[in-house]
């Protein structure tokens, strides 16, 4: 069977100059005018990127089988709606980066419990995903002006994004950290931030850029898929509370869900594989629960399940 490309090998289309241009349009002209620029680009991307379009259709077909009550189908129209949802998410991303989101635009669940931990001086690791719009979570800094948020990203443009964000609004408490793998140096850096009472956010739904063997095969949407071990190994090393975070667009509002995952993840040597498998399966099930709330906000436009099939 032909090997599919790893997600990190796909062409990175949202380059820094493009995002700077879109951000400038948004700041000068607003959301409505931005639609005129963004929609044609996304539609062109949908028409010309066959692998992404096919991955979207395969995903929607899987949802249709797993949750028929949602009345979704992997048709071309369904895939088109999926990509338009992605376009809207990009606009919301720009709004979050520019600091134009108000508290009235955002609802929270689990906020008080999380902030209580932070105010005791205890840092927290948040397991995120590519469901919804994680960038909107920068507004959690509004809870407390002393709060600092560190987001681990795989993009090569992390430092440029940091500079861009700091030019457009007060994002000095939001720090993007570029990583391709979780190393000892990464763990030490993040441990310092956790000990300083900061938030660390890492996505846990894509296999690692390097170290492909550090994955676990778990059940997601009724079929086996590969999930990374790195975020969970990191959580164990940091010895801190772990929460999941999902930000969905629901009825015109950004709704952020903070859910307790573990007081502290521990993987004893004798039962390490079983404990790791259990933790990742539990994360996959929670991701699935939220994915079914807003399935068109799942933005992994590659064959998410193919990798597991290739190993068989």
N, C-alpha and C positions, 0 to 999 in steps of 0.2 A: 504494500500500500504506500502510495506517495506521501512523503512526510510533509506536513503543513508547516508554514513558517511560525517560529515563536513570535509572540506578540511584539517583543522588543525589536525584532528584525524588520518590522513593517515600516514603511516610510512615515516619518513624523511630519504631518502636514500643518500642524498649528505651530509654525516657527515663530520665534520671538517678534520679528518685524511685523508679521501678520496680526498677532495679538495686540501689538502696540497700535497698529492702524485701527483695528476694530475698537479698541479702548478709546482712542481719540475720537472716533465717530460717535461712540456712545456718549462721551462726556460733552461733546459740542452740540450734538443733534438729537440725542435721546433714543429711546428704544424703537420707536416707530420707524425712523429713518434707518436705523441699524438693520432692521428687517430687510430693507431694500438691498443692502450689501450682502448680508449673511445668507439669506434664503437661496439665492442663485448659486452661491458657492457650495452649500450643502447639497442642493439638488444635483449639481454637477458631480459632486463626490459620489452621490448615490448612483448616478447613471454610469459613471466610469469605473468605479471600484467594485468589480464583480465579486471578489472574495468577501469583502465587507457586506455587500448586499446579500450574498448567499448565506453568510453567517447569521445575519439578522433574520432571514427567513427560516433558517434551521432552528434558531432559538425560539422564534414565535410558534413554530410547529410543535416544538417540545412543550412550550407553555400550554398550547391548545390541547395536547394529549394529557398533560399532568393536571391541568385545572380548566376543564372545558367550560365551567361556569363563567369564566372571564370573557368568553366569546371573542378570543383573538385567533387569527389565522396567519400562516406564513405566506400570504399572497404578496404580490408586488405592492399592492395598496397598503397592506399591513406593514411591510418593510419601509415604505415611504413615510408612513406615520411615525415609525420608530426613528428615522433620521430627522424628521422635523422636530420631534421631541428633543433630540440631541442639539439641534440648532437653538431651540429655546433655552436649553441648559447652558449653552455657551454665552448667551445674553445674560442669563442670571449669574454666570461666573464673572462676567465683566462688572455687573452691578456689585457683586461682593468685593471684587478687587478694588473698585473705585470708592468703596465706602458709602455708596448711596442707598444701601438697604437700611431701613429704619427698624426699630424694635417692633413696630406694628406689622412689618412684613414677615415676621418670624414667630413661630410657636415652638415651645420646648416641652419635652417630656423627660423626666429624670434629671433635670437641671439642678435642683436644690441638693439632691444627694451627692452629685458630683462636686459641686462648688463647696459643700461642707468639707469634703475630703481635702480639696485644694487649700482651703483656708486653714487647715490644720498643719500646713506645710508639707503635705504628702503629694508627690507627683503621681500622675495617672497615665497609663498607656491606653490609648483608644485604638481599637481595631476598626478600620474603615473599609471601604470597598469602592468599586466603580459603579455602584448603584446610586442614582440621584446626583447630588451636587455637593461634594465634600467641601468645596471652597467656601460655601456659605457658612461653614462652621467657624470661619474667622471671626464672626460676630460674637462668639462666646467670649472673646476678649472684652466685650462690653460689660460682662458680668462684674469684672473687677479690673481696674486699670493697671494693677500690678501683675496680672496674669500674662504669662508668655506661652505661646503655642509653637510647637516645632512639628513640621510636617515632613516626613520622609518621602521623597519623590525619586523617580527613575529618570526623569528628563535631564538631558545634558545642559539645559538652559536654566537650571535652578538659580544660579547666582544672578543671571540677567533678569529673571523674573523677580527676584528679591529687590533689585534696583528699580525695576519698573513699578513694583507695588509701592515702594517707599516714596517714589516721586508723585504718585497719584493720590495717596491718602496716608493717614497715620497707620501704617502697617508695621511699625517698628517692633510690635509685640508678636508678629507673625514671622517665623523663620522657616524657609524651605531648605531642606538638607538633601543634597543629591547623593544617592547611594546606588550601587549596582549589586552589592551583596552585604550581608550582615557580618562584619568582621569584629575582631576583638577591639579594635580602635573605635568602631561604631558603638559597640556596647559601652565602652568607657565614657565616650562623649555623651551618650544618652543617659547613662547612669548619673552623671553630674547634673543633667537637667532635671531628672526625676528627683534627685536629692534636693534640688533647689525649689521644688514644689511646682514644676512646670508640667504642661501637657505635652505628650508625644503622640502623634497620630501616624499610623502606618496602615496602608491597605493590605488586606490579607486574602485577596481573591485572584491574584495572578502569580503564576509560577516565576521563580527567580530568573533574573537576567543571566546570571552565571550560577554554577552549582546546581545543575538540573536534577541531580540525584536527590536533592533535599526537598522532596515533595511527598505528599501522601495522597493516595487514591481513596476518595470518599464518595458518598452518594449525594448528588445534588440534582434536583428537578427530575428525579426518577432514573438517573443514569450515573455511571461513574465518571468522575472528573478529577483532575489533579489540582491540588491546592498547595501553596508553599508552606514549608515548616518554619522558615526563617522568622516571621513575626511572632510565632508562638515560642520558639527558642529564645528570642529576644525578651519576650515577656517573662519567661522563667529566669533569665539572667538579671533582669531589672528588679525582681522581687518586689513588685508593687501591685496595687489594685489594677485590674484590667476591665475595661468597659468596651462595648461595641457602640458605634455611632453610625447612624444613617440619617441623611437629610433628603427628604422627598418633597416634591412640589405637589401639594394637595389643595384643591379648591382655591387656587390663587395665592396660597401662602407657602412659605418654606417651613416645613415641620421637621425639627431635629429630634431624634430619638436617642437618648443615652440609656443604655441598658447594662446592668451589672453582668459581668461574665465570670469573674473570679476574684476573690480577695488576693490570691497569689497563685500563679500557675507553677506547678512542681512536677518534674519528670524524673522520678527515681531511676537509677541506672538499671535495676533489674526489670522494671516494667516500662521502660522509657518509650518503646515503640507503641505499646498499647495505650499508654497515657496520652501520647502525642496524637495518635489516631482518634482517640475519643474526643480530645479538645477540638481538633480540626473538624471532625464530623459535627460537633455541636455548633461550631461557628457556621458551617455550611447550612445547617438547618435553620439557624437564625437569619442568615442572609436570604435563604429561600423564602422564609416567612415575609420579610420586608419586600423582596422582589415581587412577590405575588400581590402586594398592595398596589404597586405602580409598575407593572412589567415593562411598559414602554420607556422607563427611565433606567433600564439596564444598558450600560454603554460599553460593553465589551464586544467590539465589532470584529471578532475573529472566532474561529471554530473552537469554542471553549471546551467541548467534549472530545474533539478529535485526537488530542494528544494522548489521552488515556487509551483510546482505541488503537493507536499506532503501536502501543507497547505490548498489545496482546499477541 
